[in-house]
Amino acid sequence: MYKRAIKVGRSRTYSLFKEFVAQPTSPPVNDEILPDIPQTLATYESLTIFLTMLDNTGLIDDLAYPAGPFTVFAPTNDAFDEISSDLMECLSKSGNKAELSYILRYHLVNRKIVLSGLIDGMKIENSSGHLLKVDRDDNVVKINDGRIINAGISVSNGVVHIINSVLIPPGFDMSAFLATCDEDGGGKQ
């Protein structure tokens, strides 16, 4: 069982009690049996906010083996701490799952791209149809503004790259979203 208290934003702490157990399925094609994306994310203490948000939106099930392959650009807890606490609070409300899902999908690509496949100037279409830009200078690789700080974590259904920034989709107006956020967890009518 995976049990951890996590900090969401700067002011709230939530507990995550979730069991990530591999379902009996066919093993991956390679000889080594690897955990899938949700199982792998659960092993990194620095990714608990991202994991919790994926779980809250139902995306965690979409990323479980045998689905894939995927590339996940997973922001660290520190990256989420850099976002305004008001935005984190609003995104955490149950009425805002669509907006949270929109931001999280921006971090997902529907194919496996290893580090060596990330070429300077490359544009990658993510799962929501937007383009992510690769900036590469020797061993420093950025996806939009997020620097990859732990690359190429192999999983049974793709690869995970840990990044130091939350990627915000173009056209997501944080100010307008915050202005519509109310106490009940949704936009004002």
N, C-alpha and C positions, 0 to 999 in steps of 0.2 A: 504494500500500500504506500502511496505517495502522500505524505502529510507535511504541510509547511504553512507557516503564517507568512503572508506576503504584504508588502506595502504597495498600495496603489496610489499614485500621486504623492503628495507630501503629507496628507493629513489622515488618511484612512488605512487601516490594516484589515485584511480579510484572511480568513483561513481557507486553504484549499485542501479538501480531503477527496482525493480522486484515485481510483485504482486504474492504472493503465496496464492492462494485461493483454498480451498478444492472443488474438483469436486463432483457433486452429485453421490454418490456411496452407496453401502450397508454399514451400520455401522459395526465397528468391532464386534467380537463375544461377548466381555464383555459389561457390561452395561454402562460403562463410555466411552464416545466418546472422543478419544484422537486425537491430531493433528498427521500428518504423519511425516516422517523424514525431508523432506524439510521445512515444516512449523515450526517444532521444532527448527531446526538449525537456522532459520531466527529470532528466538526470543533471541538468544544468541549473544550479541555484540562481544564476544570473539571468535566467529566462522565465522566471515564474510569472511575471506580469503578462508577458506575451502569451504564455501557455494558458493562463487563466482567461484572458480575453478571447483566445481561440475557442476555449471550452464554452464560454458564456454565449458566443454567437453560433455555436454548433459547427464551426469550421474544423474543429479538432477531429470530428468523425470523417470529414471529407479528406483529411490528410493521413488517415490510417491505411496501412497496408491491407489489401492489395491495390488501392488507388495509387495513381501516379504514372510516371515519375514526376516529381516536383523539385523545384529549387525554392528554398525558403531563405529569405533574408530576414533573420530574426533579431529584432532590437533587444538590447539588454535592459534590465531594470533601470540602470542609470540613465539610459536614453529616455525611458518613460518619465523619469524624475525631472528631466529637462523641459518637459511639456508643462504648460500651465496647469496648476491644480484644479482650476475651474473647468478646463477642458476635460481633464481626466475624470473629474466628478460627473460631468454631464455625459460623457461617453459610457460611464459605468451604469447609468440608469437603464432599466429594462426597456423603456420606450425608445431607446436610441440604438438598438441592436443593428439596424440597417446602416447607420452612419459608422458605427464601430466596425462592422463587417466590411464596409467600403474601404476603410483605412487599412484593415488587416489584409484584405485581398491584394492591396497594392504591394505587399511584401512577398507575394507568391507568384511563381512562374510555373506554367504547366509543362515543363520539361526539365531534364537534369542538365545543369551547366556547372561543370567543375571549374576550379579556379583558373586553370590553364586555358579554359574556353572563354574567359572574360577578357576581351581585347579592348584596348584603348579606343574610345569613340564609338564602340558598339552600342546599338539600341536593342533592348530586350523587351518584348511584349509580355506584360504580366497577365495574371489571370482575369483582371478586370478590363483588359484591352488597352491599357495605357503603356507608354514606352518608358522604360528605365534607361538611364544613360550610364555607361561604364567609363570611368576615368581611371587610367592605369599609368602609374609612373614607377617602373621597376616593381618592387614588392608592395607598394601602396596601391590598393585597389579601392575605389569608391563607387558606390551605386547611388546616383544622384548625390546627395550630401552625406550619405552614410558610409563611413569607412569600414571595410571588412577587417575585423580584429581577430577572428578565428575562422579560418577558411576550410572548406572541403570536409565537413563532418559527414562521412558516408552513412547512409541509412538504407534500409531495404527498399525504399520506394523513392529514392532521390538523393539529395544532398542539402545540407544546411550550412549557411554562411552566417556567422554572428556579426552584427553591425552595431555601431555606436550611436546610431541616430534613428529616430522614428521617421519613416518616409511618409510625407503628407501628399496625397494625390493632388494633381493640379485641379483647380476649380473647387476644391473644398474650402469654403470660406469659413474659417474658424470664428471670426467675429460674428458673422450672421448666425452661425449655428449656436454660439453661446447666447446670443440675444434671444433665441427662440426656446432655449432650454428652461423648463419650469421644474418645480418641486416634485411633480408626479412622474418625472422620468421621460418626458417627451417634449416635442416642440409645442409651442403655444399655438392655439387654433386661431 
